[in-house]
Amino acid sequence: MATRTEPGNPPETPDRALLVALESGAAQLRAQAAQHSPSWADPDDALQDACLAFLRAYDGPPGPDALRYLMVAVRSCAWALGSGAAVRHADERPLSTTDAFDPETPPVRVACERPGPAERAERRERVRHAGADLNRLKRDERAALLLFGLGFSYAEIAARRGWTATKVNRCLAEGRARLRALAAN
């Protein structure tokens, strides 16, 4: 991360870029998180995960690009939380079914919109392991995977990082392969 300091100006760091983006677009970010989250409790989680991803990957100056980057990160994190919720509640039946009252069948679990303590702990553990695996990658591979995961196209990644299309393809392919190998261990 290149930081440029001039006399009297604070350095441009991801922390400062995040603060500026949050101050200028807080309402938009919350609306984006709420729109793409599956339940009422997930928008805050999505916004928090997006801020963490922003701090890990963003290396540009504060401004509209930082806000756009954070908006894409919020949407991606909300979708990721939503896909986990869909898998978690796939085996539950609605209460309106009459077979729920049959004494031969086990009782129906009621789906709660808020994840329980065990589910939150499991999510934190998965995020911790994924973060540790990402930190083991090469810097360029990690940057390419995070940008791609946040919704940037191959061309946008190449333009943003100053890479060729070949380097973007190589970094993504090698990063994915290395993540698969790390997850298998």
ChimeraX attribute file (.defattr): number of C-alpha atoms within 10 A of each C-alpha:
attribute: neighborCount
match mode: 1-to-1
recipient: residues
	/A:1	10
	/A:2	10
	/A:3	13
	/A:4	11
	/A:5	10
	/A:6	8
	/A:7	6
	/A:8	6
	/A:9	8
	/A:10	11
	/A:11	14
	/A:12	17
	/A:13	19
	/A:14	21
	/A:15	15
	/A:16	15
	/A:17	23
	/A:18	22
	/A:19	15
	/A:20	18
	/A:21	22
	/A:22	18
	/A:23	11
	/A:24	14
	/A:25	16
	/A:26	14
	/A:27	11
	/A:28	13
	/A:29	25
	/A:30	17
	/A:31	15
	/A:32	19
	/A:33	26
	/A:34	21
	/A:35	14
	/A:36	20
	/A:37	26
	/A:38	20
	/A:39	17
	/A:40	10
	/A:41	13
	/A:42	23
	/A:43	25
	/A:44	16
	/A:45	16
	/A:46	28
	/A:47	23
	/A:48	14
	/A:49	19
	/A:50	25
	/A:51	20
	/A:52	13
	/A:53	21
	/A:54	25
	/A:55	17
	/A:56	16
	/A:57	19
	/A:58	22
	/A:59	19
	/A:60	17
	/A:61	19
	/A:62	19
	/A:63	13
	/A:64	14
	/A:65	14
	/A:66	21
	/A:67	23
	/A:68	14
	/A:69	21
	/A:70	25
	/A:71	24
	/A:72	20
	/A:73	28
	/A:74	32
	/A:75	24
	/A:76	21
	/A:77	27
	/A:78	27
	/A:79	19
	/A:80	15
	/A:81	21
	/A:82	18
	/A:83	13
	/A:84	12
	/A:85	19
	/A:86	11
	/A:87	9
	/A:88	13
	/A:89	14
	/A:90	9
	/A:91	9
	/A:92	11
	/A:93	14
	/A:94	11
	/A:95	13
	/A:96	8
	/A:97	9
	/A:98	8
	/A:99	14
	/A:100	16
	/A:101	13
	/A:102	9
	/A:103	8
	/A:104	8
	/A:105	9
	/A:106	10
	/A:107	11
	/A:108	15
	/A:109	13
	/A:110	11
	/A:111	14
	/A:112	9
	/A:113	13
	/A:114	13
	/A:115	16
	/A:116	10
	/A:117	9
	/A:118	9
	/A:119	13
	/A:120	12
	/A:121	12
	/A:122	12
	/A:123	15
	/A:124	12
	/A:125	12
	/A:126	12
	/A:127	13
	/A:128	12
	/A:129	14
	/A:130	14
	/A:131	13
	/A:132	12
	/A:133	17
	/A:134	20
	/A:135	12
	/A:136	14
	/A:137	18
	/A:138	13
	/A:139	13
	/A:140	16
	/A:141	23
	/A:142	22
	/A:143	23
	/A:144	25
	/A:145	22
	/A:146	21
	/A:147	24
	/A:148	16
	/A:149	15
	/A:150	22
	/A:151	15
	/A:152	18
	/A:153	12
	/A:154	18
	/A:155	12
	/A:156	16
	/A:157	21
	/A:158	18
	/A:159	12
	/A:160	13
	/A:161	14
	/A:162	11
	/A:163	13
	/A:164	14
	/A:165	15
	/A:166	11
	/A:167	15
	/A:168	23
	/A:169	15
	/A:170	15
	/A:171	20
	/A:172	21
	/A:173	15
	/A:174	15
	/A:175	23
	/A:176	16
	/A:177	12
	/A:178	18
	/A:179	17
	/A:180	12
	/A:181	11
	/A:182	16
	/A:183	11
	/A:184	7
	/A:185	5
